[in-house]
Amino acid sequence: MAAETTTQEVAIAAEPNRLQKLPAELRNRIYELALPRSEVVHAAYRSAEYVEPRVKQPALTRTCKQIRAEALPLFYGAVRVGLAT
């Protein structure tokens, strides 16, 4: 039997947290400090077939849609892709 969600629980879940209430400039600085500095991802060609590099996204980017939208560009901006033949 599924538990019912009350109106109060929905209102609490929709309320922004303290991080989201900060100005965007401060949030971006926090993301820069919290995300990995830089990561090198190696991609390779195997017999004329490109192998898609796999990048594990940080847990911070899986907390909510807003944080994901703001932090992923900073994360991918720091990722370096190396190509090998």
C-alpha positions as CSV (number, residue, x, y, z in Angstrom):
1,M,0.0,0.0,0.0
2,A,1.5,3.3,-1.1
3,A,1.9,6.1,1.5
4,E,-0.1,9.2,0.9
5,T,1.8,12.5,0.6
6,T,0.4,15.3,2.6
7,T,0.1,18.9,1.3
8,Q,2.6,20.0,4.0
9,E,5.2,17.4,2.8
10,V,4.8,18.6,-0.8
11,A,5.2,22.3,0.3
12,I,8.4,21.4,2.2
13,A,9.8,19.5,-0.7
14,A,9.2,22.4,-3.1
15,E,10.8,24.9,-0.8
16,P,14.4,25.9,-2.0
17,N,17.2,25.0,0.3
18,R,19.8,27.4,1.7
19,L,22.2,26.8,-1.1
20,Q,19.6,27.7,-3.7
21,K,18.7,30.9,-1.9
22,L,22.3,32.2,-2.4
23,P,23.2,34.5,-5.3
24,A,24.3,32.6,-8.4
25,E,27.9,33.9,-8.1
26,L,28.3,32.4,-4.7
27,R,26.7,29.1,-5.8
28,N,29.1,28.9,-8.7
29,R,32.1,29.4,-6.4
30,I,30.8,26.7,-4.1
31,Y,30.4,24.3,-7.0
32,E,33.9,25.1,-8.2
33,L,35.3,24.2,-4.8
34,A,33.1,21.1,-4.3
35,L,33.6,19.6,-7.8
36,P,36.7,17.7,-8.8
37,R,39.5,20.1,-10.0
38,S,40.0,18.4,-13.4
39,E,39.6,15.0,-14.8
40,V,41.2,13.5,-17.9
41,V,39.0,11.3,-19.8
42,H,40.5,9.1,-22.5
43,A,38.6,8.3,-25.7
44,A,39.8,5.8,-28.3
45,Y,39.2,4.7,-31.8
46,R,38.9,0.9,-32.3
47,S,39.0,-0.2,-35.9
48,A,37.3,3.0,-37.2
49,E,34.8,3.0,-34.4
50,Y,34.8,5.8,-31.9
51,V,34.5,4.7,-28.3
52,E,32.4,7.1,-26.2
53,P,34.3,8.3,-23.1
54,R,32.5,7.6,-19.8
55,V,32.5,10.3,-17.2
56,K,31.1,9.7,-13.8
57,Q,29.2,12.8,-12.8
58,P,29.7,14.0,-9.2
59,A,27.1,13.2,-6.6
60,L,26.4,16.9,-6.2
61,T,25.0,17.1,-9.7
62,R,22.4,14.4,-8.7
63,T,20.8,16.4,-5.8
64,C,18.2,18.4,-7.7
65,K,17.5,19.8,-11.2
66,Q,18.6,23.3,-10.5
67,I,21.9,22.3,-9.0
68,R,22.5,19.9,-11.8
69,A,21.8,22.6,-14.4
70,E,24.2,25.0,-12.7
71,A,27.0,22.6,-11.7
72,L,27.3,20.3,-14.8
73,P,28.6,23.1,-17.1
74,L,31.3,23.9,-14.6
75,F,32.2,20.2,-14.2
76,Y,32.4,19.5,-17.9
77,G,34.3,22.7,-18.4
78,A,37.1,21.2,-16.3
79,V,37.1,17.8,-17.9
80,R,39.9,17.3,-20.4
81,V,39.4,14.7,-23.2
82,G,42.5,12.8,-24.5
83,L,42.2,10.9,-27.8
84,A,44.2,7.8,-28.4
85,T,44.5,5.9,-31.6
